[in-house]
Amino acid sequence: MRIDAHAHVIVPELLRAAAPGEPWRPRVWWEDGRQVVELDGRPIRSAVRDMVDADAILAAQDDAGIDRVVLCPWVPLLFGDAEPEEALARLRLQNAGLARLQAAHPERISVLGAVPLQDPGLAAAELREIMARGPFAGVEVAASVGGVYLGDDRFTPFWAAAEETGALVFVHPTTRGFSGSAFDEHHLWNLVGNPMETTLAAAHMVLAGVLERHSDLCVLLAHGGGAVLALRGRLRHGHAVQAQAGARLGEEPDASLRRLYYDTVTHDPVVLAELVAFAGSDHVLLGSDQPFDMAEARPVQTVAAAGLTPAQEDAILGANAARLLGLEVRS
């Protein structure tokens, strides 16, 4: 079974009508072969495939040779800028839509919900509730909330709940983590900014000791973990330098990095092979990042080109995701 562990959806329950009102609700239409999403009055044109209609989403997965897809919210719909209670109401509406989507396609779709991480205590309580109620395999979270990255102590209640419930926590960049004129050019806000957000979140979690203290966490990083593995030597050296100053991390950074899971969205089979060599084939999951222009439309082919063994390919293409999702593995 081939499972795409990184794809996005906007549930119909969140859409607003053409009439003005509730600008936090997205409005969607097609234009020049792209699905335009308007949010807070700003049109976004990066979706080249459908991310609202479940049948169209599954047809794209069929075309890519994928049997099952893990759908999670479009990142702006995590509502990290809203007041916690307001965000919770919106997220519950979205989570209900995700649950209905999964119920309509139980053999093809798994879902990750969302919680109001701007209030970690509230997020922890909501995570326990949705994991107990089902059908969620876990939640998607942004790399930072209000500019605060995920290794910060304030998120301890959330990480404790995630470990307790066995939730899969998918870390995705906010898409707007960095400013500066260069990020406005050459699509660099996406090409560089997105993976660097993930890199910073992962490094922050590692050096803060989150993965060491919560050793049973299941944390999946988007976009192959960004550049965090390329920087592991610097993290290792920096940790040794700071150890004399009371570093929070007791184990070597490499050990914490190997506790993390990584998707295959690297756009390069050589980079993917290096990722597998470091993290292990049991910690890498197939991903596409559909429906966006930066998605890997044929992620199975990238895995096939990485020069892996058949056992490694089987693990990455579906067995790892099936294990984390609690699915029975079938050939």
C-alpha positions as CSV (number, residue, x, y, z in Angstrom):
1,M,0.0,0.0,0.0
2,R,1.4,3.4,-1.1
3,I,0.5,6.2,1.3
4,D,1.0,9.9,0.7
5,A,1.6,11.3,4.2
6,H,1.7,15.0,3.1
7,A,-1.3,16.5,1.2
8,H,-3.6,19.4,2.0
9,V,-7.3,20.0,1.8
10,I,-9.8,22.8,2.4
11,V,-13.0,21.2,3.8
12,P,-16.2,22.6,2.2
13,E,-17.5,23.4,5.7
14,L,-15.1,26.3,5.9
15,L,-15.9,27.9,2.5
16,R,-17.8,31.1,2.4
17,A,-20.2,32.3,-0.2
18,A,-19.3,35.0,-2.7
19,A,-21.0,37.6,-0.5
20,P,-18.7,39.5,1.9
21,G,-18.4,38.4,5.5
22,E,-16.2,36.3,7.7
23,P,-13.0,36.9,5.8
24,W,-11.3,34.1,7.7
25,R,-13.3,31.7,5.6
26,P,-11.6,31.0,2.3
27,R,-13.3,31.6,-1.1
28,V,-12.2,29.3,-3.9
29,W,-12.5,29.6,-7.7
30,W,-10.6,28.4,-10.8
31,E,-8.6,30.8,-13.0
32,D,-6.0,30.0,-15.7
33,G,-5.7,26.3,-14.6
34,R,-5.2,27.1,-11.0
35,Q,-7.5,26.9,-8.0
36,V,-7.4,30.4,-6.5
37,V,-7.9,30.7,-2.8
38,E,-8.9,34.1,-1.3
39,L,-8.3,34.5,2.4
40,D,-8.7,37.8,4.3
41,G,-9.1,39.5,0.9
42,R,-5.8,38.1,-0.5
43,P,-5.9,35.8,-3.5
44,I,-3.3,33.0,-3.5
45,R,-2.6,31.2,-6.8
46,S,-0.2,28.4,-5.8
47,A,-2.7,25.5,-6.1
48,V,-2.4,23.8,-9.4
49,R,-4.8,20.9,-8.5
50,D,-8.0,20.7,-6.6
51,M,-7.9,20.9,-2.8
52,V,-11.6,21.0,-2.0
53,D,-13.3,18.2,-4.0
54,A,-12.4,14.8,-2.5
55,D,-13.0,12.9,-5.7
56,A,-10.6,15.2,-7.6
57,I,-8.0,14.8,-4.8
58,L,-8.3,11.0,-5.0
59,A,-8.1,11.1,-8.8
60,A,-4.8,13.0,-8.6
61,Q,-3.6,10.4,-6.1
62,D,-4.6,7.6,-8.5
63,D,-2.7,9.3,-11.3
64,A,0.4,9.3,-9.1
65,G,0.0,5.6,-8.2
66,I,-0.9,6.2,-4.6
67,D,-3.5,4.1,-2.7
68,R,-4.1,6.2,0.4
69,V,-3.6,9.9,1.3
70,V,-3.2,11.6,4.6
71,L,-5.0,14.9,4.3
72,C,-4.3,17.9,6.6
73,P,-5.4,21.5,6.6
74,W,-4.0,24.2,4.3
75,V,-1.6,25.9,6.7
76,P,-3.3,29.3,7.0
77,L,-6.4,27.5,8.2
78,L,-4.5,26.5,11.4
79,F,-5.6,30.0,12.5
80,G,-2.5,30.7,14.6
81,D,-3.1,34.4,14.7
82,A,-6.6,34.2,16.1
83,E,-7.6,34.4,19.8
84,P,-7.5,30.9,21.2
85,E,-11.2,30.4,21.8
86,E,-12.0,31.9,18.4
87,A,-9.4,29.6,16.8
88,L,-10.9,26.6,18.6
89,A,-14.4,27.2,17.3
90,R,-13.0,27.5,13.7
91,L,-10.8,24.4,14.1
92,R,-13.7,22.3,15.5
93,L,-15.7,23.2,12.4
94,Q,-12.8,22.2,10.3
95,N,-12.1,19.0,12.2
96,A,-15.7,18.0,11.9
97,G,-15.4,18.4,8.1
98,L,-12.2,16.3,8.1
99,A,-13.9,13.6,10.1
100,R,-16.8,13.5,7.6
101,L,-14.3,13.4,4.7
102,Q,-12.6,10.4,6.2
103,A,-15.9,8.7,7.0
104,A,-16.9,9.0,3.3
105,H,-13.7,7.4,2.1
106,P,-12.4,5.2,4.9
107,E,-10.3,3.0,2.5
108,R,-8.6,5.9,0.9
109,I,-8.2,8.8,3.3
110,S,-6.7,9.4,6.7
111,V,-6.8,12.8,8.3
112,L,-4.8,15.0,10.6
113,G,-6.8,17.6,12.6
114,A,-5.7,20.9,14.2
115,V,-5.7,22.4,17.7
116,P,-5.2,26.0,19.0
117,L,-1.5,25.8,19.7
118,Q,-1.4,29.5,20.7
119,D,-2.9,28.2,24.0
120,P,-0.9,25.0,24.7
121,G,-3.1,23.9,27.6
122,L,-6.2,24.2,25.5
123,A,-4.4,22.5,22.6
124,A,-3.5,19.6,24.9
125,A,-7.0,19.1,26.1
126,E,-8.4,19.3,22.5
127,L,-5.8,16.9,21.3
128,R,-6.8,14.3,23.9
129,E,-10.4,14.8,22.9
130,I,-10.0,14.4,19.2
131,M,-7.6,11.4,19.6
132,A,-10.1,9.7,21.9
133,R,-13.1,10.5,19.6
134,G,-11.4,9.6,16.3
135,P,-10.9,9.3,13.4
136,F,-7.8,11.4,13.6
137,A,-4.3,10.0,13.4
138,G,-2.9,13.1,14.9
139,V,-2.6,16.8,14.1
140,E,-0.8,19.3,11.9
141,V,1.0,22.2,13.7
142,A,2.9,25.2,12.3
143,A,6.6,25.5,12.8
144,S,6.0,28.5,15.0
145,V,3.0,30.2,16.7
146,G,3.2,34.0,17.1
147,G,6.9,33.9,16.3
148,V,7.6,31.3,19.1
149,Y,9.2,28.1,17.9
150,L,8.2,24.6,19.0
151,G,11.0,24.0,21.5
152,D,9.8,26.7,23.8
153,D,8.8,25.5,27.3
154,R,5.3,26.9,26.9
155,F,4.5,24.0,24.5
156,T,5.3,21.3,27.1
157,P,1.6,20.5,27.9
158,F,1.0,19.9,24.2
159,W,4.0,17.7,23.7
160,A,3.0,15.7,26.8
161,A,-0.4,15.1,25.4
162,A,1.0,14.2,22.0
163,E,3.2,11.6,23.6
164,E,0.4,10.3,25.8
165,T,-2.0,9.8,23.0
166,G,0.4,8.5,20.4
167,A,-0.6,11.3,18.0
168,L,1.3,11.8,14.8
169,V,2.3,15.5,14.9
170,F,3.1,16.9,11.4
171,V,5.2,20.1,11.5
172,H,4.7,22.4,8.5
173,P,6.1,25.8,7.9
174,T,3.8,28.8,8.2
175,T,5.0,30.0,4.7
176,R,5.6,33.5,6.2
177,G,8.3,32.9,8.8
178,F,10.9,35.3,7.4
179,S,10.9,38.8,6.0
180,G,13.4,40.7,3.8
181,S,13.4,41.8,0.3
182,A,15.1,38.7,-1.1
183,F,12.2,36.6,0.0
184,D,9.9,38.6,-2.2
185,E,12.0,37.6,-5.3
186,H,12.4,34.4,-7.3
187,H,9.9,32.5,-5.2
188,L,12.5,32.4,-2.3
189,W,9.8,32.8,0.4
190,N,8.9,29.2,-0.6
191,L,12.1,27.7,-2.0
192,V,14.2,28.8,0.9
193,G,11.9,30.3,3.5
194,N,9.6,27.2,3.9
195,P,12.4,24.6,4.5
196,M,14.3,27.0,6.7
197,E,11.2,27.4,9.0
198,T,11.1,23.7,9.4
199,T,14.9,23.6,10.0
200,L,14.6,26.2,12.7
201,A,11.7,24.4,14.4
202,A,13.5,21.1,14.3
203,A,16.8,22.4,15.6
204,H,14.9,24.4,18.3
205,M,13.1,21.2,19.5
206,V,16.3,19.1,19.4
207,L,18.5,21.6,21.3
208,A,15.7,22.3,23.8
209,G,15.6,18.6,24.6
210,V,12.0,18.1,23.6
211,L,12.7,14.9,21.8
212,E,14.8,13.6,24.6
213,R,12.3,14.3,27.3
214,H,9.4,13.0,25.3
215,S,11.1,10.0,23.6
216,D,7.9,8.4,22.4
217,L,6.8,11.4,20.3
218,C,6.0,10.8,16.7
219,V,6.9,14.1,14.9
220,L,7.0,14.2,11.1
221,L,8.8,17.1,9.5
222,A,7.7,18.5,6.1
223,H,10.0,18.9,3.1
224,G,12.5,16.3,4.2
225,G,13.2,18.3,7.4
226,G,14.4,21.3,5.4
227,A,18.2,21.7,5.9
228,V,18.4,20.4,9.5
229,L,20.4,17.3,8.5
230,A,22.8,19.4,6.5
231,L,23.4,21.4,9.7
232,R,23.7,18.5,12.0
233,G,27.5,19.0,12.3
234,R,27.0,22.5,13.4
235,L,24.3,21.5,15.9
236,R,26.6,18.8,17.3
237,H,29.5,21.3,17.6
238,G,27.2,24.0,19.1
239,H,25.8,21.5,21.6
240,A,29.3,20.6,22.8
241,V,30.3,24.2,23.1
242,Q,27.1,25.1,25.1
243,A,27.3,22.0,27.3
244,Q,29.5,23.8,29.7
245,A,26.9,26.5,29.9
246,G,24.1,24.1,31.0
247,A,22.7,22.9,27.6
248,R,19.1,21.5,27.9
249,L,19.9,18.5,25.7
250,G,21.7,15.7,27.4
251,E,22.1,13.3,24.4
252,E,23.9,14.1,21.2
253,P,21.8,16.1,18.7
254,D,22.1,13.3,16.2
255,A,20.2,11.0,18.5
256,S,17.3,13.4,18.8
257,L,17.3,14.0,15.0
258,R,17.0,10.3,14.5
259,R,13.8,10.3,16.7
260,L,12.1,12.5,14.1
261,Y,10.3,11.4,11.0
262,Y,10.9,13.0,7.6
263,D,8.8,13.1,4.4
264,T,10.3,12.6,1.0
265,V,9.5,16.0,-0.4
266,T,13.1,16.8,-1.4
267,H,12.8,17.0,-5.2
268,D,16.1,15.2,-5.5
269,P,16.7,11.4,-5.2
270,V,20.3,11.9,-4.1
271,V,19.2,14.1,-1.2
272,L,16.5,11.6,-0.4
273,A,19.1,8.8,-0.3
274,E,21.2,10.8,2.1
275,L,18.2,11.4,4.3
276,V,17.5,7.7,4.4
277,A,21.1,6.9,5.2
278,F,21.0,9.2,8.2
279,A,17.5,8.8,9.6
280,G,16.9,5.2,8.6
281,S,14.3,3.9,6.1
282,D,12.0,3.4,9.1
283,H,11.8,7.1,9.7
284,V,11.0,8.4,6.2
285,L,7.5,8.7,4.8
286,L,6.3,9.2,1.3
287,G,4.9,12.7,0.7
288,S,3.8,14.9,-2.2
289,D,2.7,18.3,-0.8
290,Q,-0.3,18.3,-3.2
291,P,-2.0,20.3,-4.6
292,F,0.6,23.1,-4.8
293,D,3.0,24.1,-7.6
294,M,5.9,23.0,-5.4
295,A,4.5,19.5,-4.9
296,E,6.1,16.4,-6.1
297,A,3.6,15.2,-8.6
298,R,5.3,11.8,-8.9
299,P,6.8,11.1,-5.5
300,V,6.9,7.3,-6.0
301,Q,9.4,7.9,-8.9
302,T,11.6,10.0,-6.7
303,V,11.8,7.1,-4.2
304,A,12.5,4.7,-7.1
305,A,15.4,6.8,-8.3
306,A,17.1,7.0,-4.9
307,G,18.9,3.7,-5.3
308,L,17.3,2.1,-2.2
309,T,16.8,-1.6,-1.5
310,P,13.3,-3.1,-2.0
311,A,12.8,-3.4,1.7
312,Q,13.7,0.3,2.2
313,E,11.3,1.3,-0.6
314,D,8.5,-0.7,0.9
315,A,9.0,1.0,4.2
316,I,9.0,4.5,2.8
317,L,6.2,4.0,0.3
318,G,3.7,2.8,2.8
319,A,4.7,0.6,5.7
320,N,6.0,3.4,7.9
321,A,2.9,5.5,7.4
322,A,0.6,2.5,8.0
323,R,2.3,1.8,11.3
324,L,2.0,5.4,12.5
325,L,-1.6,5.6,11.3
326,G,-2.5,2.4,12.9
327,L,-3.5,0.7,9.7
328,E,-3.2,-2.9,8.7
329,V,-0.6,-3.3,6.0
330,R,-1.7,-4.9,2.9
331,S,0.3,-5.6,-0.3
